């Protein structure tokens, strides 16, 4: 199946209308899996018809109506096989006149959909795929391309995720008030993972992985608009803005990684940094500080330094200490050791790394070696640094990272 | 030199692994003498195994390779044209790799087939590899053959120090 490139404005319109159309169909028919298929079909129909026939005045109503029709057809054909079960659904279909389609903007529905797609019952991989398709409006082929798996595999992953939602009987409604904040955390986590997936240097020219980051940012913006008072939502959005702002500077002409200290800061996206800094600065004083806000604050401190040597490391160290109190994540402890080294000297940082060796989650992790190599280099132990850069290179699963680590080792060997 | 903030995420990353079945020439010769029933049982197992991987959303690719009898080794000549040989001896001498034509050593392991999977942890990959290893051998008895598991390299996930 070849996909014709769609007019950007139509594609945008479709992406924005889809979640709300889907929500309308799920509300009516109570069958998320089938509704999602129906809306996908309706979107395909729109992609074919709109460029020729013009964009409808109310795209969401158009999509909803076409999807309703597909659902009714679907139920009819199903009912031939399973008459009894479908009676209820058919009833729902019959009560649906074209005039009864809700046309009030129900943006909250997008959030309800997100709650559903990011349900803790799903594995992260399933939640990511389902979110991108049902809320993001990406096609299965696009998601498969972004994750470098065959379309059939991604289709299975999505259909299993839908089946899981169906089987667990998760209703299409916002979670109860007491569980809402926890469920919102799950949504943020999935958006964060999508962002991270996109925030990789790609191995090929047309993997379009940047799109994943932008999609994560777009969805996080929507959540922020709907939950402006949740400080962690704002924190996550700020973190994404501040991290993504450095995207162009992260890789060199040959696709090689450029560490932060050596990045050409003129390539950083100033507007995005300003927005991120303003957002996190307005959010932190609100009081309820969480891990996303702290990570955003750390990113902001880096982004605000005109040169690498101007970085306010004591500030970063203080932020990592706060972060360390909030989570037992070994990566945070590793980063904390780096900040300690930058403020109090490499020897102090290396002492902390020794303590981390006993952490089973880190003991065999390439990053422990990479950081040790770096701190040994700072301490003037070149031989030790070479050894650990090479050890890290042997353990990493990332090709650009391995190239980077090997070239660090090579640079030091030449100087030895 | 300063260090970058690193996303404090270290798990739940999709990872791809390649599961490789290999064998020496002697093992391929042994395999060539199985009974028809044994081939059928193995083929049925492989089909069901990969079908299940596909349905679980983990299969990326899987292929079987032709027997190594016709394996050729190709090197580029000085003008870039292919120099095709059967068998090769190679090593590192005086700090540089060297190659000479010869025969494949008896101990050489040839790739027989591979399966690439997309999973969330190494442990998951090992479980799947163990099931592949238990593919039936002669008499329907699980072969428990060795499966080499290697991670497929991905793009960088985090900003580097």
Interface residues (C-beta under 8 A of the other chain):
Chain A: X123 X124 X125 X126 X147 X148 X149 X150 X152 X153 X154 X156 X157 X160 X192 X193 X196 X197 X199 X200 X201 X202 X203 X209 X243 X246 X250 X257 X259 X260 X261 X262 X291 X295 X298 X299 X302 X308 X309 X311 X313 X316 X323 X327 X329 X330 X331 X332 X334 X335 X338 X339 X342 X361 X365 X367 X370 X371 X374 X378 X397 X398 X399 X400 X401 X402 X404
Chain B: X1 X2 X3 X4 X5 X6 X7 X8 X9 X10 X12 X14 X15 X16 X54 X55 X56 X57 X58 X59 X60 X61 X118 X120 X151 X152 X153 X154 X155 X156 X157 X159 X160 X161
